[in-house]
Amino acid sequence: MPALLFFTDPARTPDPVAAARALPKGAGIVYRSFGAPDAEATALQLKAVVRSGGLMLLIGQDAALARRVGADGVHLPERLAHRAASLKRANPGWIVTAAAHSLAAARVPGADAVVISAAFPSRSPSASWPLGPVRLSALVRAAGRPAYALGGVNNKTARRLRDAGLVGLAAVDALRT
């Protein structure tokens, strides 16, 4: 699993290729195209960057696009997390991650890792009520697999995760480039 994941967002990451170039080796980028007409071209550019930079590319929700561009896997929104096991069977080499905003979602089988949000208050339009370190910790334990924190993660809030004993939890957030 990547040490950290970076999620693109069309409004907050206008140039995902530049964002990918700035990531440290071993990181992963989750390209969320949200139906953009140039999604395949952008994904192919990202694939070239990850190949040369020692990164991983996951495609948000669109398994067909992930196959076409040779991505390393997919990230599923919570409403599609139930598809994780079948995607893994059909694509055994893929990494499949799934969003988890609840205890039930954190336990859905099949995903290699869960992305739990919102960890802290976030400006993301899709961010739910922030969990904070205590509730986040409960979801991580319930997931029983690698977990990432998403939403409002920065240097200050990452320290709160560490102080809550979530040392192995990778922290991610979509940032402007």
PAZAPA-4460 file (N, C-alpha, C; in steps of 0.05 Angstrom, whole numbers, plus 32768, in hexadecimal, padded with zeros to 4 digits):
% residues 177
    n_x    n_y    n_z   ca_x   ca_y   ca_z    c_x    c_y    c_z   seq   type   mol
   8011   7FE8   8000   8000   8000   8000   8012   8019   8000     1      M     A
   8009   802E   7FF2   8018   8047   7FF3   801A   8052   800F     2      P     A
   802F   8060   8014   8033   806D   802F   801E   8083   8033     3      A     A
   8015   8090   801E   8001   80A4   8020   7FF2   80A5   8005     4      L     A
   7FDA   80AF   8006   7FC9   80B3   7FEE   7FC3   80D0   7FEB     5      L     A
   7FC3   80D9   7FD3   7FBB   80F4   7FCC   7FA3   80F2   7FBA     6      F     A
   7F8D   80FF   7FC2   7F74   80FF   7FB3   7F72   8118   7FA3     7      F     A
   7F6D   8115   7F89   7F68   812C   7F78   7F4B   8135   7F7B     8      T     A
   7F46   814D   7F75   7F2C   8159   7F76   7F2B   816E   7F60     9      D     A
   7F19   816D   7F4D   7F1A   8180   7F36   7F1A   819D   7F3F    10      P     A
   7F0C   81A4   7F54   7F0C   81C0   7F5C   7F25   81C8   7F6C    11      A     A
   7F30   81B5   7F7B   7F46   81BC   7F8C   7F61   81B3   7F82    12      R     A
   7F61   81A2   7F6D   7F79   8198   7F61   7F77   819C   7F42    13      T     A
   7F79   81B5   7F39   7F75   81BA   7F1C   7F8A   81AD   7F0A    14      P     A
   7FA1   81A6   7F15   7FB6   8199   7F06   7FC0   8180   7F14    15      D     A
   7FB1   816A   7F11   7FB9   8152   7F20   7FD5   8147   7F18    16      P     A
   7FDD   814C   7EFF   7FF7   8143   7EF7   800D   8151   7F06    17      V     A
   800B   816B   7F0A   801E   817A   7F1A   801E   8171   7F36    18      A     A
   8006   816B   7F41   8004   8161   7F5C   8013   8146   7F5F    19      A     A
   8010   8135   7F4B   801D   811B   7F4C   803B   811E   7F4B    20      A     A
   8045   8131   7F3C   8062   8135   7F3A   806E   813E   7F55    21      R     A
   805D   814A   7F66   8067   8155   7F7F   8066   8140   7F96    22      A     A
   805A   8129   7F91   8057   8114   7FA5   8071   8106   7FAB    23      L     A
   8076   80FE   7FC4   808E   80EE   7FC9   808C   80D2   7FBF    24      P     A
   80A3   80C6   7FB9   80A4   80AA   7FB0   8095   8098   7FC4    25      K     A
   8086   8085   7FBA   8077   8073   7FCB   805B   807C   7FD0    26      G     A
   8054   8094   7FC8   8039   809E   7FCC   8026   8093   7FB6    27      A     A
   800D   8096   7FBA   7FF9   808F   7FA6   7FE8   80A7   7FA0    28      G     A
   7FDD   80A8   7F88   7FCB   80BE   7F81   7FB1   80B1   7F78    29      I     A
   7F9B   80BB   7F83   7F80   80B2   7F7B   7F75   80C8   7F69    30      V     A
   7F74   80C0   7F4F   7F69   80D3   7F3B   7F4B   80D0   7F3A    31      Y     A
   7F3D   80E6   7F42   7F20   80E6   7F41   7F18   80F9   7F2B    32      R     A
   7F0F   80EE   7F15   7F0A   80FF   7EFD   7EED   810A   7EFD    33      S     A
   7EDB   80FE   7F0C   7EC0   8107   7F0D   7EB4   810C   7EF2    34      F     A
   7EBA   80FA   7EDF   7EAE   80FC   7EC4   7EBA   8110   7EB2    35      G     A
   7ED2   811A   7EB8   7EDF   812E   7EA7   7EE3   8123   7E8B    36      A     A
   7EDE   8133   7E76   7EE2   8129   7E5B   7EFF   8122   7E54    37      P     A
   7F12   812D   7E62   7F2E   8127   7E5D   7F39   8113   7E71    38      D     A
   7F28   8104   7E7E   7F30   80F2   7E94   7F45   80DD   7E8B    39      A     A
   7F41   80D1   7E74   7F54   80BD   7E6B   7F70   80C9   7E64    40      E     A
   7F70   80E1   7E57   7F89   80EE   7E51   7F98   80F5   7E6B    41      A     A
   7F89   8100   7E7E   7F96   8107   7E98   7FA0   80EF   7EA6    42      T     A
   7F90   80D9   7EA6   7F99   80C1   7EB3   7FB2   80B5   7EA6    43      A     A
   7FB4   80B7   7E8C   7FCC   80AD   7E7E   7FE4   80BE   7E85    44      L     A
   7FE0   80D9   7E88   7FF6   80EA   7E91   7FFF   80E3   7EAD    45      Q     A
   7FEB   80DE   7EBE   7FF1   80D6   7EDA   8000   80BB   7EDA    46      L     A
   7FF8   80A9   7EC9   8006   808F   7EC8   8023   8092   7EC2    47      K     A
   8029   80A4   7EAF   8045   80A9   7EA8   8054   80B5   7EC0    48      A     A
   8048   80C7   7ECF   8055   80D3   7EE6   805A   80BE   7EFC    49      V     A
   8046   80AE   7F01   8049   809A   7F17   805E   8085   7F0F    50      V     A
   805F   807E   7EF6   8073   806A   7EED   808F   8075   7EF2    51      R     A
   8094   808E   7EEB   80AF   809A   7EEE   80B5   80A3   7F0A    52      S     A
   80A0   80A7   7F1B   80A5   80B2   7F35   80A2   809E   7F4C    53      G     A
   809F   8085   7F46   809C   8071   7F5C   8083   8074   7F6C    54      G     A
   806D   807B   7F5E   8053   8080   7F6B   803F   806A   7F62    55      L     A
   8027   806B   7F6D   8011   805A   7F65   7FFA   806B   7F5C    56      M     A
   7FEB   8061   7F48   7FD3   806F   7F3E   7FBB   805E   7F43    57      L     A
   7FA8   8069   7F52   7F8D   805D   7F55   7F7A   8070   7F47    58      L     A
   7F66   8064   7F3A   7F51   8074   7F2D   7F38   8074   7F3E    59      I     A
   7F2D   808B   7F43   7F15   808D   7F53   7EFD   8082   7F44    60      G     A
   7EF1   806D   7F4F   7ED7   8062   7F47   7ED7   8054   7F2B    61      Q     A
   7EE6   805D   7F18   7EE4   8054   7EFC   7EF7   803D   7EF6    62      D     A
   7EEE   8024   7EFA   7EFE   800D   7EF5   7F06   800A   7ED8    63      A     A
   7EF4   8012   7EC6   7EF9   8010   7EA9   7F10   8022   7EA2    64      A     A
   7F10   803B   7EAC   7F26   804D   7EA7   7F40   8042   7EB3    65      L     A
   7F3F   8037   7ECB   7F57   802C   7ED7   7F63   8016   7EC6    66      A     A
   7F52   8005   7EBA   7F5C   7FF0   7EA8   7F68   7FFC   7E8F    67      R     A
   7F5B   800F   7E83   7F64   801B   7E6A   7F80   8028   7E6D    68      R     A
   7F85   8035   7E84   7F9E   8043   7E87   7FB3   8032   7E96    69      V     A
   7FAC   801B   7E9F   7FBF   800A   7EAD   7FC5   8015   7EC9    70      G     A
   7FB1   801F   7ED6   7FB4   8029   7EF2   7FBA   8012   7F05    71      A     A
   7FC3   8019   7F1C   7FCA   8005   7F31   7FB1   7FFB   7F40    72      D     A
   7F9B   8008   7F3B   7F82   8000   7F49   7F6D   8016   7F49    73      G     A
   7F5A   8013   7F5B   7F44   8026   7F5C   7F3E   802D   7F79    74      V     A
   7F31   8044   7F7C   7F27   804D   7F96   7F08   804F   7F92    75      H     A
   7EFA   8042   7FA4   7EDC   8042   7FA2   7ED0   8055   7FB7    76      L     A
   7EBC   8064   7FAE   7EAD   8073   7FC2   7E9D   8060   7FD4    77      P     A
   7E95   8069   7FEB   7E87   8057   7FFE   7E6F   8048   7FF1    78      E     A
   7E60   8056   7FE0   7E48   804A   7FD5   7E4F   8033   7FC2    79      R     A
   7E68   8030   7FB9   7E71   801B   7FA7   7E84   8008   7FB5    80      L     A
   7E89   800B   7FCF   7E9D   7FFB   7FDD   7E97   7FDD   7FDC    81      A     A
   7E7D   7FD6   7FD9   7E75   7FBA   7FD7   7E81   7FAC   7FBE    82      H     A
   7E8B   7FBC   7FAB   7E96   7FB0   7F93   7EB4   7FA9   7F96    83      R     A
   7EC0   7FB0   7FAD   7EDD   7FAC   7FB0   7EE6   7F8F   7FAC    84      A     A
   7ED8   7F7C   7FB8   7EE0   7F60   7FB5   7EDF   7F56   7F98    85      A     A
   7ECA   7F5D   7F8A   7EC7   7F54   7F6E   7EDC   7F62   7F5D    86      S     A
   7EE3   7F7B   7F62   7EF8   7F88   7F53   7F13   7F7B   7F58    87      L     A
   7F18   7F73   7F71   7F31   7F65   7F77   7F33   7F4A   7F69    88      K     A
   7F1D   7F3C   7F68   7F1D   7F22   7F5A   7F21   7F26   7F3C    89      R     A
   7F15   7F3A   7F30   7F18   7F3F   7F14   7F33   7F4B   7F0D    90      A     A
   7F40   7F58   7F20   7F5A   7F66   7F1B   7F6C   7F60   7F33    91      N     A
   7F77   7F48   7F34   7F86   7F3F   7F4C   7F9E   7F51   7F53    92      P     A
   7FAA   7F5E   7F40   7FC1   7F6F   7F46   7FBA   7F8B   7F50    93      G     A
   7FA1   7F91   7F4F   7F99   7FAD   7F57   7F99   7FB1   7F75    94      W     A
   7F9E   7FCA   7F7C   7F98   7FD4   7F97   7F7C   7FE0   7F96    95      I     A
   7F6B   7FD8   7FA8   7F50   7FE3   7FA9   7F4C   7FF0   7FC5    96      V     A
   7F46   8009   7FC5   7F40   8017   7FDE   7F23   8020   7FDD    97      T     A
   7F17   8024   7FF4   7EFB   802C   7FF6   7EF8   8042   800B    98      A     A
   7EE6   8055   8005   7EE0   8069   8019   7ECF   805D   802F    99      A     A
   7ED3   8067   8047   7EC4   805E   805E   7EBD   8076   806F   100      A     A
   7EA3   807B   8072   7E9A   8091   8082   7E8A   8087   809B   101      H     A
   7E89   806C   809D   7E7A   8060   80B3   7E86   8046   80BB   102      S     A
   7E7E   803B   80D1   7E88   8022   80DB   7E82   800B   80C8   103      L     A
   7E6A   800B   80BD   7E62   7FF5   80AA   7E74   7FF7   8091   104      A     A
   7E79   800E   8087   7E89   8011   806F   7EA6   8009   8074   105      A     A
   7EB0   800F   808C   7ECC   8007   8093   7ED0   7FE9   8093   106      A     A
   7EBA   7FDA   8097   7EBB   7FBD   8098   7EB5   7FAF   807E   107      R     A
   7EAE   7FBD   8069   7EA7   7FB1   804F   7EBF   7FA1   8045   108      V     A
   7EBA   7F87   803F   7ED1   7F76   8036   7EDB   7F7C   801A   109      P     A
   7EF4   7F75   8015   7EFE   7F76   7FFA   7F13   7F8B   7FF5   110      G     A
   7F11   7FA2   8002   7F23   7FB8   7FFD   7F3E   7FB3   800B   111      A     A
   7F53   7FBB   7FFE   7F6E   7FB9   800A   7F72   7FCD   8021   112      D     A
   7F64   7FE4   801F   7F66   7FF9   8033   7F4C   8009   8032   113      A     A
   7F47   8017   8048   7F30   802A   8048   7F3B   8046   804C   114      V     A
   7F2C   8059   8041   7F32   8075   8044   7F1B   8081   8055   115      V     A
   7F22   8088   806D   7F0E   8090   8081   7F0D   80AF   8081   116      I     A
   7EF4   80B9   807F   7EF1   80D6   807F   7ED6   80DE   808B   117      S     A
   7ED3   80F6   8092   7EE8   810A   8093   7EF5   810A   80AE   118      A     A
   7F10   8109   80AD   7F1F   8107   80C6   7F1C   8121   80D6   119      A     A
   7F1E   8137   80C9   7F1D   8152   80D5   7F0C   8164   80C4   120      F     A
   7F04   817C   80CD   7EF5   818E   80BC   7F04   8193   80A2   121      P     A
   7EF5   8192   808C   7F00   8194   8071   7EEF   81A7   8060   122      S     A
   7EFC   81B4   804D   7EEE   81C5   803A   7EE3   81B5   8022   123      R     A
   7EE8   819B   8022   7EDE   818B   800C   7EBF   818A   800C   124      S     A
   7EB3   818E   7FF5   7E96   818D   7FF4   7E8A   8172   7FFC   125      P     A
   7E9A   815D   7FFA   7E8F   8142   8001   7E96   813A   801D   126      S     A
   7EA3   814C   802C   7EAB   8145   8048   7E93   8143   805A   127      A     A
   7E93   812E   8069   7E7D   812A   807D   7E86   8137   8097   128      S     A
   7E76   8133   80AC   7E7D   813E   80C6   7E98   8132   80CF   129      W     A
   7EAA   8142   80D9   7EC5   8138   80E0   7EC4   8124   80F7   130      P     A
   7ED4   810E   80F4   7ED4   80F9   8108   7EE5   8100   8120   131      L     A
   7EFD   810D   811B   7F10   8111   8131   7F1F   80F8   8137   132      G     A
   7F35   80FA   8146   7F46   80E3   814A   7F39   80CB   8159   133      P     A
   7F28   80D0   816C   7F1C   80BA   817B   7F0A   80A9   816A   134      V     A
   7EF6   80B5   815C   7EE4   80A6   814B   7EF3   809A   8133   135      R     A
   7F07   80A9   8129   7F17   809F   8113   7F26   8085   811C   136      L     A
   7F31   8085   8133   7F3F   806E   813E   7F2C   8056   8140   137      S     A
   7F13   805A   8148   7F00   8044   814A   7EFB   8038   812E   138      A     A
   7EF8   8049   811A   7EF4   803F   80FF   7F0C   8030   80F4   139      L     A
   7F24   803A   80FA   7F3C   802C   80F1   7F3D   8010   80FD   140      V     A
   7F38   800E   8117   7F38   7FF4   8124   7F23   7FE1   8118   141      R     A
   7F0B   7FEC   8112   7EF6   7FDC   8107   7EFC   7FD2   80EB   142      A     A
   7F0B   7FE3   80DC   7F12   7FDC   80C0   7F23   7FC3   80BF   143      A     A
   7F36   7FC0   80D1   7F47   7FA9   80D2   7F59   7FA7   80BA   144      G     A
   7F60   7FBC   80AE   7F72   7FBD   8096   7F7E   7FD8   8095   145      R     A
   7F91   7FDC   8082   7F9D   7FF7   8080   7F87   800D   807C   146      P     A
   7F8C   8024   8088   7F79   803A   8087   7F87   8054   8082   147      A     A
   7F7A   8065   8075   7F83   8080   806F   7F6F   8094   807A   148      Y     A
   7F79   80AA   8084   7F67   80C0   808E   7F65   80D5   8078   149      A     A
   7F4D   80DE   8072   7F49   80F2   805E   7F37   8108   8069   150      L     A
   7F3E   8121   8062   7F2E   8137   806A   7F3A   8148   8080   151      G     A
   7F43   8160   8079   7F4E   8172   808C   7F69   816A   8097   152      G     A
   7F77   8159   8089   7F90   8150   8093   7FA6   8163   808A   153      V     A
   7FB5   816D   809E   7FCC   817F   8099   7FE1   8178   80AE   154      N     A
   7FF6   8188   80AF   800B   8182   80C3   8001   8182   80E0   155      N     A
   7FF0   8195   80E6   7FE5   8197   8102   7FD3   817F   8108   156      K     A
   7FC0   8179   80F6   7FAD   8164   80FC   7FBA   8148   80FA   157      T     A
   7FCF   8146   80EA   7FDD   812C   80E8   7FEB   8126   8104   158      A     A
   7FF4   813B   8111   7FFF   8137   812C   7FEA   812C   813F   159      R     A
   7FD1   8136   813C   7FBB   812C   814D   7FB6   810E   8148   160      R     A
   7FB9   8106   812F   7FB6   80E9   8129   7FCC   80D9   8137   161      L     A
   7FE4   80E3   8135   7FFB   80D6   8142   7FF6   80D5   8160   162      R     A
   7FEE   80EB   816C   7FEA   80EC   8189   7FD3   80DA   8192   163      D     A
   7FC1   80D3   8180   7FAB   80C1   8187   7FB3   80A4   8183   164      A     A
   7FCC   809F   817C   7FD6   8084   8179   7FD2   8079   815D   165      G     A
   7FCB   8089   814A   7FC6   8080   812E   7FE0   8084   811E   166      L     A
   7FF6   807A   8128   8010   807E   811C   8012   8073   8100   167      V     A
   8007   805B   80FC   8009   804E   80E2   7FF4   8057   80CE   168      G     A
   7FE3   8069   80D6   7FCE   8073   80C4   7FD9   8087   80B1   169      L     A
   7FD6   8082   8098   7FDF   8096   8084   7FCA   80AC   8082   170      A     A
   7FD4   80C4   807E   7FC3   80DB   807D   7FC3   80E7   8061   171      A     A
   7FAC   80EE   8057   7FAA   80F8   803C   7F97   8110   803B   172      V     A
   7F99   8120   8027   7F86   8134   8022   7F8B   813F   8006   173      D     A
   7F76   814A   7FFA   7F79   8157   7FDF   7F82   8173   7FE4   174      A     A
   7F96   817B   7FD6   7FA2   8196   7FD9   7FA2   81A5   7FBF   175      L     A
   7FA3   81BF   7FC0   7FA6   81CF   7FA8   7FC3   81CD   7F9F   176      R     A
   7FC7   81CD   7F85   7FE2   81CD   7F7A   7FE8   81E8   7F6E   177      T     A
***
